[in-house]
Every structure is written in C-alpha cells, then in structure tokens.
C-alpha cells in the first residue's frame, strides 16, 4: 500500500497532542497513563532511547526491505498493532478502523478479549489474518468457547496474557470512575461536553460494549453489576496446567504475552509455545519493574533463535522499532501510538499512523545502510 501521511501530523508526538484535544480527559488518561507513579511507563521509552546504532556508510548497499517473516507469514513491516481494551471508548469504532488499516498495510492487528469489536467482526475485516489475545477466564467452559470461536474465525495466532494476575493500581482511572460506559459524574459530563466531535461520533456509532463478551453477559446488567461480573469472570494468573490445556486445544501458533524474565521464557519453551511477547503491559501493571527493552536484552542473549521473541511496551516511533529489533526482538508491537492516531484523525488515523511508522523506520534502515530487518542486530552498539 502507498505510504501517505498528513503533513500536519508527521510525528506521533503531534498525534498525541491532537488526540488529547479531541477526546474527553477520562478517555485520554486511560490511554496515556500507567500505574502508581508511572515510573515504569516513562522508563520503558527512556531506556529504548538509550540504545545506540552504528551506521556503515561505505559498504555495498542494494536498498531496504522492511518485509519480515513471522510464524510462516511475510508482513510488510516488522511491527503490528497491540491489543488494547476499551478501544471504542477512546474513539468510536477504533478497533474496526485499526483492523482495516492493519489488513491494508499487511501488518498484524491483535484483538483484546475486552476490546469493543467481536472476534467474528475483526476476522471479517482482516480476512482471517488478525491475532486474538485471551484474558484467561475463571471458568473452563468460557475459555473453551472463546478459543473455539477464534479457531472458527480462522485466527492464526492466539496470545495468552500472563501479566495480569491482579489489576494495576491506576489512580486516574479510579478517580474517573472508568467503565463502559464511563460513570456519568459531573466531572465526566463536562469533559464530554468539551469534546463535541467525540460525543457526536459516539452517538452515531452507538455506545461501546465488550462485543466479544456480549453473549456471556446477562441482559440488563447495570454498571456496578457489570464490574462484579468481569471480576468474577476472569482469573489472570496462569499456570503450567492452564497453559498446557490451551496448548492442547489450540492448533495454531500460541504466544505468551507479558514475559519479563529468562525464567518465564524457559518455561514458555518447555510448555511448547511458539513465541513470547516481552512486555510489561505498557507500564500499567508494576511500577517498580524493569523496562521491556532491558528485559529483552537479557532474554535475547540466551534464547534468540530458540523461540520467537516479540516486544512491546515503550515503543512509540520508527527509531524505537529499529532499536528493539537491533536489541534482539524478531518483531514488535505498538499500542498507544495507533490510538493517538485514531484519536487525532478518526477514520484516517490508522492508515496515517502505519504510514508514519513505516517512513520513520525505513529512514533509519537507510541511514544505517541496513538492507534487511534481520541484519539490525549487527548495528547495535553494545555498552
């Protein structure tokens, strides 16, 4: 697909600024924030920016190819769209917008269990090329049904989440009474009134809901009861038994997300997983944790080539993607950057953000005189 960008917003920073202006504060704080004091949120990106790459200007150079093979499929770029819950609250139909952009640009889109589009709808948009991230249900029958639906919809990759044994303490979300729909306090009503375009588009699109979970949610449930239902429905702590049961059921590629240690990577290999996503949930779960790029460096040194190593958390721009790949990742995912794009530009935000990231990443490779994505580790300056 042709790479075209809106020259008013040539960088993710500008998209973030515009999104902050266009969407209610409670929605932006949900998207932009971390947990506790947000130290790990900041550490994630800061540590990526400390990575340095070395160019080789005088070598023979035939040009850049961004194409990257992962799990038997060749993507047009080495990055995809990470799962984010409540996407439709941040911008109406955000899940559908981003899934379509991912499909058009031939990169993977990952749907969250608590996303605002259904498994079936995203499969239809992407022609069976999306990934599905499973929050582990407390009841086996719900787990089994969600997996069967993903298999029937021809999802090639199932992602199981390991880093939510408890929900992160996020003061801003508590203050904002975050839910779907958001709690209608005077504070939130005033914020909606200050975001008329968001309000009109939400009215047109309809109230966002957990579409994948709709068949399991009792009818007529109020917000308080919905929160209790969600707490009872999901049990985020994984175990060998839980993972092996999923491995036995799922015939496609199986990826463990939320890995932050060599020990968990070793277990993922022993339990027959195909890949791990080194991630700390975008700094939303544990404030005192290590940045994802630091965790990746240790994991890659020991396990590169033994299992697919994918990274998210802290990656915002094209150079960040290059630094993660140079540090040992086989592939990367970004979440907030794409949501800034949709929040800023609505229906055009998905295509625009992918195009910006492609242009930025390609420029880094050209500057390094690096022809293939797999050659980026040769440009890493180790300190």
C-alpha positions in Angstrom: 0.0 0.0 0.0 1.2 3.5 -0.8 2.7 5.4 2.2 0.9 8.7 2.5 0.8 10.9 5.6 -1.0 14.1 6.7 1.8 16.7 6.8 0.1 18.4 9.8 0.9 15.4 11.9 4.2 14.0 10.7 5.1 12.5 14.1 3.5 10.5 16.9 4.0 13.5 19.2 1.7 15.6 17.1 -0.9 12.9 17.0 -0.8 12.6 20.8 -1.3 16.4 21.2 -4.2 16.4 18.8 -5.8 13.3 20.4 -5.6 15.0 23.8 -7.5 17.9 22.4 -10.3 15.8 20.8 -11.2 13.2 23.3 -12.5 13.5 26.9 -9.9 13.7 29.6 -11.0 10.4 31.2 -10.5 8.6 27.9 -7.1 10.2 27.3 -5.9 9.4 30.8 -6.9 5.8 30.4 -4.9 5.6 27.2 -1.9 7.6 28.2 -1.5 6.6 31.8 0.4 3.9 33.8 0.1 2.6 37.3 1.0 4.2 40.6 3.6 7.0 40.0 4.0 6.0 36.3 7.8 5.4 36.7 7.9 2.3 34.5 5.7 4.0 31.9 8.5 6.6 31.5 11.3 4.1 32.0 10.1 2.0 29.0 10.6 4.6 26.4 13.5 6.3 28.1 15.6 3.1 28.0 14.8 2.4 24.4 16.1 5.9 23.5 19.4 5.0 25.3 20.0 2.3 22.6 22.6 3.4 20.0 23.0 2.1 16.5 26.1 2.2 14.2 25.8 3.1 10.5 28.2 1.6 7.9 28.2 4.1 5.1 30.9 2.7 2.7 29.6 -0.9 2.4 27.8 -2.1 -0.8 24.2 -1.3 -0.4 21.3 -2.5 -2.5 18.4 -0.8 -0.7 15.9 -1.5 2.1 13.4 -4.3 2.5 11.1 -4.0 5.5 9.4 -7.3 4.9 9.5 -9.7 7.9 8.6 -13.3 8.2 6.8 -14.4 11.4 5.0 -17.7 12.0 5.1 -18.5 8.3 3.6 -15.2 7.1 5.5 -12.4 5.5 4.5 -9.0 6.8 5.3 -5.7 5.0 6.9 -4.2 8.1 8.3 -5.6 11.4 5.6 -4.2 13.6 1.9 -4.7 14.4 -1.0 -3.2 16.4 -1.0 -4.3 20.1 -4.2 -5.3 21.9 -5.8 -2.5 23.9 -9.1 -2.9 25.9 -11.9 -0.4 25.6 -10.7 1.0 22.2 -14.1 2.1 21.3 -14.2 4.4 24.3 -11.1 6.2 23.1 -12.6 6.7 19.7 -15.8 5.2 18.2 -15.1 2.1 16.1 -11.4 2.3 16.8 -11.0 -1.5 16.7 -12.5 -1.7 13.3 -10.5 1.3 12.0 -7.2 -0.2 13.1 -8.0 -3.7 12.0 -8.8 -2.4 8.5 -5.5 -0.3 8.4 -3.5 -3.3 9.5 -5.1 -5.5 6.8 -4.5 -2.9 4.1 -0.8 -2.5 5.2 -0.2 -6.2 5.7 0.7 -6.0 9.4 -0.9 -7.9 12.3 -3.7 -6.5 14.4 -4.4 -8.1 17.8 -7.9 -8.0 19.3 -8.2 -8.0 23.1 -10.8 -10.1 24.9 -12.1 -6.8 26.4 -12.0 -5.0 23.1 -15.0 -3.3 21.6 -15.3 -5.4 18.5 -16.2 -9.0 18.3 -13.9 -11.9 17.3 -16.1 -12.5 14.2 -16.2 -8.9 13.1 -12.4 -8.4 13.2 -11.9 -11.7 11.4 -14.2 -10.5 8.6 -12.3 -7.2 8.3 -8.9 -8.8 8.2 -10.0 -11.9 6.2 -8.8 -14.2 9.0 -5.4 -12.5 9.5 -5.8 -11.0 13.0 -4.4 -12.3 16.3 -6.6 -12.8 19.4 -5.4 -12.1 22.9 -7.1 -14.1 25.6 -7.7 -12.9 29.2 -7.9 -16.2 31.0 -11.5 -16.9 32.2 -12.1 -18.3 35.6 -14.4 -20.9 34.1 -13.2 -23.6 31.7 -16.3 -23.5 29.6 -15.9 -19.8 28.8 -12.2 -20.3 28.0 -13.1 -23.2 25.7 -15.8 -21.3 23.9 -13.7 -18.2 23.3 -10.9 -20.4 21.8 -13.4 -22.3 19.6 -14.7 -19.0 18.3 -11.2 -17.8 17.5 -10.4 -21.1 15.7 -13.7 -21.0 13.8 -12.9 -17.4 12.7 -9.5 -18.6 11.4 -7.3 -16.6 13.7 -3.7 -17.8 13.0 -2.3 -16.7 16.4 -3.6 -16.9 19.9 -2.0 -14.7 22.5 -2.4 -15.6 26.2 -1.8 -12.9 28.8 0.4 -13.6 31.8 1.0 -10.2 33.3 -2.4 -9.5 34.9 -2.5 -11.7 38.0 -4.0 -8.6 39.6 -5.1 -5.3 38.0 -2.6 -2.4 38.3 -3.4 0.3 40.7 -4.2 3.3 38.5 -5.3 6.3 40.4 -6.5 8.3 37.4 -8.9 5.5 36.4 -10.3 5.2 39.9 -10.9 9.0 40.1 -12.6 8.9 36.7 -14.9 6.0 37.6 -13.7 4.2 34.4 -16.1 1.7 33.0 -18.1 1.1 29.8 -19.9 3.4 29.5 -17.9 5.7 31.8 -19.6 6.7 35.1 -21.6 9.8 34.4 -20.2 12.1 37.1 -20.5 15.9 36.6 -16.7 15.9 36.0 -17.0 13.4 33.1 -20.1 15.0 31.7 -18.3 18.3 31.5 -15.4 16.6 29.7 -17.7 15.1 27.2 -19.3 18.5 26.5 -15.8 19.8 25.8 -15.3 17.1 23.2 -18.3 17.6 20.9 -16.9 15.7 17.9 -16.1 12.6 20.1 -19.6 12.9 21.5 -21.4 13.1 18.1 -19.3 10.2 16.7 -20.1 8.1 19.7 -23.8 8.9 19.4 -23.7 7.9 15.8 -21.7 4.7 16.4 -23.6 3.7 19.5 -22.4 3.0 23.0 -19.2 0.9 23.0 -19.6 -2.5 24.6 -17.5 -5.6 25.1 -18.6 -7.2 21.8 -16.7 -10.4 22.2 -18.1 -11.0 25.7 -21.7 -9.9 24.9 -23.0 -13.5 24.6 -21.9 -14.2 28.1 -23.1 -11.0 29.9 -26.5 -11.2 31.4 -29.0 -8.8 29.9 -30.0 -5.6 31.7 -26.9 -5.6 33.9 -26.1 -2.2 35.4 -22.5 -0.8 35.7 -21.9 -1.9 39.2 -23.0 -5.5 38.4 -21.1 -5.5 35.2 -17.9 -4.7 37.1 -18.6 -7.5 39.6 -19.3 -9.9 36.6 -16.0 -9.0 35.0 -14.1 -9.5 38.3 -15.7 -13.0 38.7 -15.3 -14.0 35.0 -11.6 -13.6 34.6 -8.7 -15.1 36.5 -5.5 -13.7 35.1 -2.9 -15.9 36.9 -1.5 -18.5 34.5 -0.1 -21.9 35.5 1.5 -24.8 33.7 -1.8 -26.7 33.8 -3.7 -23.8 32.3 -1.2 -23.2 29.6 -1.0 -26.8 28.6 -4.7 -27.1 28.4 -4.8 -24.2 26.0 -1.8 -25.7 24.0 -3.7 -28.9 23.6 -6.8 -27.1 22.3 -5.2 -24.5 20.1 -3.8 -25.9 16.8 -2.4 -22.5 15.6 0.5 -20.5 16.9 0.5 -19.8 20.6 2.2 -16.8 22.1 2.7 -15.9 25.8 2.4 -12.1 26.4 3.8 -10.3 29.4 7.1 -12.1 29.7 9.7 -10.2 31.7 12.3 -12.8 32.8 14.6 -15.5 31.4 12.8 -18.0 33.8 9.4 -17.4 32.2 10.9 -17.6 28.7 12.4 -21.0 29.6 9.0 -22.2 30.8 7.4 -21.0 27.6 9.8 -23.1 25.6 9.3 -26.2 27.8 5.5 -25.8 27.5 5.5 -25.8 23.7 4.7 -22.1 23.0 5.7 -20.6 19.7 6.6 -17.2 20.8 6.8 -14.8 23.8 6.0 -11.1 23.9 8.4 -9.3 26.2 6.2 -6.7 27.7 5.2 -5.1 31.0 1.7 -4.1 29.8 2.9 -0.7 28.8 3.9 0.2 32.3 0.3 -0.3 33.6 0.8 -3.2 35.9 4.0 -2.8 38.0 5.8 0.5 38.6 9.0 -0.9 40.0 9.5 -3.3 37.2 12.3 -3.4 34.6 11.8 -1.7 31.3 10.9 -4.1 28.4 14.0 -3.3 26.4 16.2 -4.2 29.3 14.3 -7.5 29.8 14.6 -8.2 26.1 18.4 -7.7 26.1 18.9 -10.5 28.7 16.3 -12.8 27.2 17.7 -12.4 23.6 21.2 -13.2 24.7 20.1 -16.6 26.0 17.1 -17.5 23.9 17.4 -15.8 20.5 16.6 -18.4 17.8 15.0 -20.9 20.3 11.6 -19.2 20.3 10.2 -16.1 18.6 11.0 -13.0 20.6 8.5 -10.2 20.2 8.5 -6.9 22.2 6.0 -4.2 23.1 5.8 -1.5 25.8 7.6 1.8 25.3 7.8 1.6 21.6 6.3 4.8 20.1 8.1 5.8 16.9 10.0 4.2 14.0 13.5 4.5 15.6 12.2 2.7 18.7 11.2 -0.2 16.5 14.7 -0.3 15.0 16.3 -0.2 18.4 14.1 -3.1 19.7 14.9 -5.2 16.7 18.6 -4.4 17.0 18.4 -5.5 20.7 17.2 -9.0 19.7 13.4 -8.8 19.0 12.2 -10.7 16.0 9.1 -8.5 15.8 7.4 -5.6 17.6 4.0 -4.3 18.6 2.8 -0.8 19.4 -0.4 0.2 21.2 -0.6 3.8 22.3 0.8 5.3 19.0 -2.1 3.8 17.0 -4.7 5.0 19.5 -3.2 8.5 19.4 -3.6 8.4 15.6 -7.2 7.3 15.7 -8.0 9.8 18.5 -6.4 12.6 16.4 -7.7 11.7 12.9 -10.6 9.3 13.4 -11.2 7.0 10.4 -7.9 8.2 8.7 -5.8 7.7 11.9 -5.0 4.0 11.4 -3.6 4.4 7.9 -1.8 7.6 8.8 0.0 6.1 11.8 1.1 3.0 10.0 2.5 5.2 7.2 4.4 7.5 9.6 6.0 4.5 11.3 6.9 2.9 8.0 8.6 6.1 6.8 10.4 6.6 10.1 11.6 3.0 10.3 12.7 2.9 6.6 14.7 6.1 7.1 16.6 4.6 10.0 17.5 1.5 7.9 18.6 3.6 5.0 20.7 5.8 7.3 22.4 2.7 8.8 22.8 1.1 5.3 21.0 -1.9 6.6 19.3 -3.9 3.8 17.3 -6.4 5.9 15.4 -6.3 9.2 17.3 -9.4 10.4 20.6 -7.5 10.0 19.7 -4.8 12.5 21.5 -6.6 15.4 24.8 -6.1 13.6 24.3 -2.3 14.0 23.8 -2.4 17.8 26.5 -0.6 19.8 26.9 -2.7 22.9 27.9 -0.8 26.1 
